[in-house]
Amino acid sequence: MVTLSKIYTKTGDSGDTGLSDGSRVPKQGLRIAAIGAVDECNSAIGVARLDAEGDMDAMLARIQNDLFDLGADLSMPEPGRKEVLALRVTGSQVERLEREIDAMNMKLSPLKSFVLPGGTALAAHLHVARAIARRAERAMVELAVAETINKDALHYANRLSDHLFVMARTANDGGMGDVLWVPGGTR
């Protein structure tokens, strides 16, 4: 377990930050952008949880923990990774998201239009988290072009935005309260 007795270290004052392997990287680097977007997504999910109850809150709590796992995974570069010590996102976490997506989606009517972010407060917050999850995924894909990263981590990021979308529809009265796009409707 992590013990933090002092919050500021002053080690990042010059514009770099430390990774889990002890190396230092620029704060504007691709890896830090990906970690930051994952953290931002986790924060948005924390806001969504203010309106979540029961199974939805439990799913979001698991996702928040997964996102810390994802951040830890990203903070340990692949070269020299000691598998025993490194925390990695696993295929079982991706599969859990898929099972939850399928279970929620089978209760929803098929879409006949694109969904605009909105509806209930919970759905609106989930759509914000979904959009941030997409940004985190894009940052991770950009990092994966430059460096090797865990493929399960990429798969998790891809499924997460789908999960949050289906959850937002579920929060909108099982999709009945979805705000639908009307192409050209404001002309």
C-alpha positions in Angstrom: 0.0 0.0 0.0 1.1 3.6 -0.6 2.0 5.8 2.3 2.1 9.6 1.6 3.2 11.7 4.5 4.3 14.7 2.5 2.3 15.9 -0.6 4.7 18.2 -2.2 8.3 17.2 -3.0 9.5 20.1 -5.1 11.1 17.5 -7.5 8.8 18.6 -10.3 9.5 22.3 -10.1 11.8 22.2 -13.1 9.1 20.7 -15.4 9.8 17.0 -15.1 8.2 14.3 -13.1 9.1 10.8 -11.8 7.8 7.5 -13.2 7.4 4.3 -11.2 10.8 3.0 -12.4 12.6 6.0 -11.0 13.2 7.7 -14.3 12.3 11.4 -14.9 10.3 12.6 -17.9 9.0 16.0 -19.1 5.6 16.9 -17.8 4.5 17.7 -21.3 5.4 14.2 -22.6 3.1 11.7 -24.2 3.1 9.3 -21.2 2.2 12.1 -18.7 -0.5 13.3 -21.0 -2.0 9.8 -21.1 -1.7 9.4 -17.3 -3.3 12.9 -16.8 -6.2 12.1 -19.1 -6.9 8.9 -17.2 -6.8 10.8 -13.9 -9.2 13.4 -15.3 -11.6 10.7 -16.4 -11.4 9.2 -12.9 -12.3 12.6 -11.4 -15.3 13.0 -13.8 -16.5 9.6 -12.7 -16.2 10.7 -9.1 -18.6 13.6 -9.9 -21.0 11.1 -11.7 -21.0 9.0 -8.6 -22.7 11.8 -6.6 -25.9 10.9 -8.5 -25.3 7.1 -8.9 -26.9 4.4 -6.7 -26.8 0.7 -6.3 -25.3 -1.3 -9.1 -24.3 1.8 -11.1 -22.4 3.2 -8.2 -20.7 -0.2 -7.6 -19.7 -0.4 -11.3 -18.3 3.1 -11.2 -16.4 2.4 -8.0 -14.8 -0.6 -9.7 -13.9 1.5 -12.7 -12.3 4.2 -10.5 -10.1 1.5 -9.0 -9.3 0.2 -12.4 -8.3 3.6 -13.5 -5.8 3.8 -10.7 -4.5 0.5 -11.9 -4.3 1.9 -15.5 -2.4 5.0 -14.3 0.1 2.7 -12.4 0.4 0.6 -15.5 1.2 3.7 -17.6 3.6 5.0 -15.1 5.9 2.0 -15.5 7.6 2.0 -18.9 7.8 -1.4 -20.6 11.6 -1.6 -20.9 13.0 -3.1 -17.7 9.5 -3.7 -16.3 9.7 -6.2 -13.5 6.5 -8.2 -13.9 6.4 -9.2 -10.3 6.4 -5.6 -9.1 4.5 -3.9 -11.9 0.8 -3.4 -11.7 -0.8 -4.1 -15.1 -4.3 -3.8 -16.4 -5.4 -7.4 -17.3 -7.7 -9.0 -19.8 -10.1 -9.9 -17.0 -10.8 -6.2 -16.3 -11.6 -5.7 -20.0 -13.9 -8.8 -20.0 -15.7 -7.5 -16.9 -16.4 -4.2 -18.7 -17.7 -6.2 -21.7 -20.0 -8.3 -19.5 -21.4 -5.2 -17.8 -21.9 -3.4 -21.2 -23.8 -6.4 -22.6 -26.0 -6.7 -19.5 -27.0 -3.0 -19.6 -27.3 -2.9 -23.3 -29.7 -5.9 -23.6 -32.2 -3.8 -21.6 -32.0 -0.8 -24.0 -33.9 -0.3 -27.3 -31.7 -0.1 -30.4 -30.6 3.5 -31.3 -32.3 5.1 -34.3 -30.3 8.4 -33.9 -27.1 9.6 -32.3 -27.5 10.6 -28.6 -26.7 14.1 -27.5 -25.1 14.4 -24.0 -27.8 15.2 -21.5 -30.9 13.9 -19.9 -30.6 13.2 -16.2 -27.8 14.7 -14.2 -26.2 11.3 -13.9 -26.3 10.7 -17.7 -24.9 14.1 -18.4 -22.0 13.5 -16.0 -21.4 10.1 -17.5 -21.2 11.6 -21.0 -18.6 14.1 -19.8 -16.6 11.1 -18.3 -17.1 9.3 -21.7 -15.7 12.2 -23.6 -12.7 12.4 -21.3 -12.2 8.6 -21.6 -12.0 9.0 -25.4 -9.3 11.6 -24.9 -7.4 9.3 -22.6 -7.6 6.5 -25.2 -6.4 8.9 -27.9 -3.4 9.9 -25.7 -2.6 6.3 -25.0 -2.8 5.4 -28.7 -0.4 8.3 -29.4 1.9 7.0 -26.7 1.7 3.5 -28.2 2.9 4.8 -31.5 6.1 6.1 -29.8 6.6 3.4 -27.1 5.4 0.0 -26.2 2.5 -0.1 -23.8 0.3 -2.9 -22.4 -2.3 -3.9 -25.0 -4.8 -4.8 -22.3 -4.6 -1.2 -21.1 -5.5 0.1 -24.6 -8.4 -2.4 -24.8 -9.6 -1.3 -21.4 -9.6 2.4 -22.4 -11.5 1.6 -25.6 -14.2 -0.4 -23.7 -14.5 2.2 -21.0 -16.0 4.9 -23.2 -18.5 2.3 -24.6 -19.3 1.3 -21.0 -19.9 4.9 -19.9 -22.1 5.5 -23.0 -24.3 2.5 -22.3 -24.4 3.5 -18.6 -25.5 7.0 -19.6 -28.4 5.6 -21.7 -29.3 3.3 -18.8 -29.4 6.4 -16.5 -31.7 8.1 -18.9 -34.6 5.9 -17.9 -33.3 2.9 -19.8 -32.8 5.1 -22.9 -36.3 6.5 -22.9 -35.0 9.8 -21.7 -32.1 10.0 -24.2 -31.7 13.4 -25.9 -31.6 12.4 -29.6 -29.8 14.3 -32.4 -32.2 15.7 -35.0 -30.1 16.2 -38.2 -30.6 19.7 -39.4 -33.2 20.2 -36.8 -32.1 23.8 -35.9 -31.9 25.2 -39.4 
